[in-house]
Every structure is written in C-alpha cells, then in structure tokens.
Amino acid sequence: MHTQTDTQLILAFKNGQRAAGEEITQRYYSKILFMCSKYLNSVPDGEDAAQEVFFKVIAEKKIISFRGQSKLSTWLIRVAINVCKSQFRNRSTKKLNLMDQEGMNLMEETVPCKRKSPEENFIKAEIQEKVQDAIEGLPRKCKKAMYSIYIRDYSYKEAAKELNIPVNILGVRLMYGRKLIFQFLRKEIRQDCSFGLLDIHPRIQMALN
C-alpha cells in the first residue's frame, strides 16, 4: 500500500481494508505530531493530540466524511487544530480540578480515615472483574496493546517491538482500547458504584483518566 495515492487508500479504507488506515497514519503521523507539538508548545501533549487525531480519523472513521475538496494533509491539519484547541480547554479544567483536589486533601488531613465496608470491598472486586471482561472483549490488536502496556508494564518501545508495529500505531490502538473500555463500563457499572474505579489496577486507572 506504500505506493497507493491518498485517494486510493481512503477508498480502500472505506471498503474495509484496515491496513489502509494504518498506512494513512504512518504517512502523516510525523507531520501532525510536529504541528501539534508546536501548537501546544509541548512534545508529550503533542503526542497525545496526534494520537487523538488519528483515533478520530481512523478508529472512529471520521475520514469517511472526507470529500476530497482539499488535500488530505490539509484536512488532517484542520482536525488537529480542533483537537489542540480542545487540549487547551482541558488544560484549564485540569488546573481548576487540581486546585479543588488540593483543598480536599487539606480537609482529609483533619478527618479520620474510614475503613471500607464489606459492601465497598465487594463492589471493588466486582468492578475489577468488569474491567478484566472489558479488556478481554477488545478487538485482538487492541487487547494485545493494552496487555503489553498496562498489564505487562512494557514501555511503548518494548511493546511496539514485541507487537512488530510502529510506536504511533501502538498509541492509536491504546486510545481506541481505552474508549471501548469506557463504553463497556458505562453500560455495565451502576452509576452509584463509580467510585470503585479508583481501586482498579493503577496503570489502567491512570490510562482511563
């Protein structure tokens, strides 16, 4: 697929050829990463934004709406700009949340620690089981990526090497897997038990936040 044009790749993707989506990601990831990193003035934030761009474009199939009225690269940049703007908004929200959390921590220092009840421990175990079910139900490629990073504690480079895929493709698969887990949990977990998510495997919890 390396020799195919953008138009041919998009058509192939619309016809169900997933490899075409990965080729598009490979072809434009570096350019989008560079732009996002400059826009956000941060390489780590740029990586998160670039992965989200290709998640939206490929995993969520937003590329199907591409009409060819401009170059694919130009269209991807528009998507990236919107993602970066959203990142800016999230930064502001996180700062406010951090201030709130610091206030809560001060309050907790003056309140005696309360042990979890048997009911809370049961809920914790139930939610852990549901998270495991969610991972098991992921598409094969996403499940392998999730296990490599969040269960086996591999670095991105180690996981990408084991799975024989580029690091950027690994990042997109991880993002897709996290989205699917969230969708599963929203359906399966009662709203009043959502606090139990704080007790799942710490690396998975960190990824879901």
C-alpha positions in Angstrom: 0.0 0.0 0.0 3.0 2.3 0.2 2.7 3.1 -3.5 -1.0 4.0 -3.4 -2.3 7.5 -3.5 -4.2 9.1 -0.7 -7.4 8.7 -2.7 -6.8 5.0 -3.3 -6.0 4.5 0.4 -9.2 6.3 1.5 -11.3 4.2 -0.9 -9.6 1.0 0.3 -10.3 2.0 3.9 -14.0 2.7 3.1 -14.1 -0.8 1.6 -13.0 -2.3 4.9 -9.2 -2.6 4.4 -7.9 -1.7 7.8 -4.3 -1.7 6.6 -5.1 1.4 4.5 -6.0 3.2 7.7 -2.6 2.3 9.3 -0.8 3.4 6.1 -2.5 6.8 6.3 -1.5 7.1 9.9 2.1 6.2 9.0 2.2 8.6 6.2 1.0 11.7 8.1 1.7 11.0 11.8 5.1 12.8 11.9 3.7 15.9 10.2 0.7 16.0 12.5 2.8 15.3 15.6 5.2 18.2 14.7 2.3 20.6 14.2 0.5 19.6 17.4 3.8 19.8 19.4 4.4 23.3 18.1 0.8 24.4 18.7 0.7 23.1 22.3 4.4 24.0 22.9 4.9 20.5 24.4 6.1 17.3 22.8 4.2 15.0 25.3 0.9 17.0 24.8 1.6 16.9 21.1 1.9 13.1 21.1 -1.4 12.9 23.0 -3.1 15.2 20.5 -1.6 13.4 17.4 -2.8 10.1 18.7 -6.3 11.5 19.3 -6.3 12.9 15.7 -5.7 9.5 14.2 -8.1 7.9 16.6 -10.8 10.2 15.4 -9.8 9.9 11.8 -9.2 6.1 11.6 -10.7 4.3 14.6 -13.8 6.5 14.7 -13.8 6.5 10.8 -14.1 10.3 10.6 -12.1 10.0 7.3 -15.2 8.7 5.6 -16.6 12.2 5.7 -13.5 13.5 3.8 -14.8 14.7 0.4 -11.5 15.4 -1.4 -12.2 19.2 -1.7 -8.7 19.8 -0.3 -5.5 17.8 0.2 -5.8 15.1 2.8 -2.9 16.7 4.7 -4.8 20.0 4.8 -7.9 18.3 6.1 -5.9 16.4 8.8 -4.4 19.7 10.0 -7.9 21.1 10.4 -8.8 18.1 12.6 -5.6 18.5 14.5 -6.2 22.2 15.2 -9.6 21.3 16.7 -8.0 18.6 18.9 -5.4 21.1 20.0 -8.0 23.7 20.9 -9.8 21.1 23.0 -6.5 20.2 24.7 -6.1 23.9 25.7 -9.6 23.8 27.3 -8.8 20.6 29.1 -5.6 22.1 30.5 -7.6 24.9 32.1 -10.1 22.5 33.5 -7.3 20.3 35.0 -5.7 23.3 36.7 -9.1 24.1 38.4 -9.6 20.5 39.3 -6.1 20.3 40.8 -6.8 23.4 43.0 -10.0 21.7 44.1 -8.2 18.5 44.9 -5.5 20.3 47.0 -8.3 21.8 49.0 -9.9 18.4 49.5 -6.5 16.9 50.6 -6.3 19.6 53.3 -9.8 18.7 54.5 -9.0 15.0 54.5 -6.0 15.5 56.8 -8.4 16.6 59.6 -10.9 13.8 59.0 -10.3 10.3 60.5 -9.7 7.6 57.9 -12.7 5.4 57.3 -12.2 1.7 56.6 -14.0 0.3 53.6 -17.1 -1.7 54.4 -17.6 -5.3 53.1 -20.1 -3.8 50.6 -17.4 -1.5 49.2 -14.9 -4.3 49.0 -17.4 -6.4 47.1 -18.1 -3.5 44.7 -14.3 -3.1 44.2 -13.9 -6.8 43.3 -17.0 -6.6 41.0 -15.6 -3.6 39.1 -12.2 -5.2 38.7 -13.8 -8.2 37.2 -15.8 -6.0 34.8 -12.6 -4.2 33.7 -11.0 -7.5 33.0 -14.1 -8.5 31.0 -13.8 -5.3 29.1 -10.2 -5.9 28.2 -10.9 -9.5 27.1 -13.7 -8.2 24.9 -11.5 -5.8 22.9 -10.5 -6.4 19.3 -7.5 -8.7 19.2 -5.0 -5.9 18.2 -6.2 -3.5 20.9 -6.2 -6.2 23.5 -2.6 -7.1 22.8 -1.6 -3.5 23.0 -3.5 -3.0 26.3 -1.9 -6.1 27.9 1.6 -5.1 26.8 1.4 -1.6 28.3 -1.0 -1.9 31.3 -0.6 -5.5 32.4 2.9 -6.4 31.5 4.2 -2.9 32.2 6.2 -2.7 28.9 7.4 0.7 27.7 6.0 1.9 24.4 9.2 0.9 22.6 9.2 -2.5 24.1 5.5 -3.1 23.4 5.9 -1.8 19.8 8.9 -4.1 19.2 7.1 -7.2 20.6 3.9 -6.4 18.5 6.1 -5.5 15.5 4.3 -2.2 14.9 5.4 1.4 15.0 5.0 3.3 18.3 2.5 5.7 16.7 0.2 2.8 15.7 0.5 1.4 19.2 -0.6 4.7 20.6 -3.7 4.8 18.4 -4.6 1.2 19.3 -4.3 2.0 23.0 -6.5 5.1 22.7 -9.1 3.0 20.8 -9.0 0.3 23.5 -9.5 2.9 26.3 -12.5 4.3 24.5 -14.1 0.9 24.2 -13.4 0.1 27.8 -15.2 3.3 28.8 -18.2 2.4 26.7 -18.3 -1.0 28.2 -18.1 0.3 31.8 -20.8 2.9 31.2 -23.2 0.1 30.3 -22.2 -2.4 32.9 -21.4 -0.4 36.1 -24.1 1.2 38.1 -23.7 5.0 38.5 -23.7 4.9 42.3 -20.7 2.5 42.2 -18.5 4.6 40.0 -16.1 5.4 42.9 -14.9 1.8 42.7 -12.9 2.7 39.6 -10.4 4.3 41.9 -9.5 0.8 43.1 -8.6 -0.9 39.8 -5.1 -1.6 38.6 -3.3 1.7 39.0 -1.8 1.8 35.4 -5.2 1.1 33.9 -6.8 3.7 36.1 -4.2 6.2 35.1 -4.9 5.4 31.4 -8.6 5.8 31.8 -8.4 9.2 33.4 
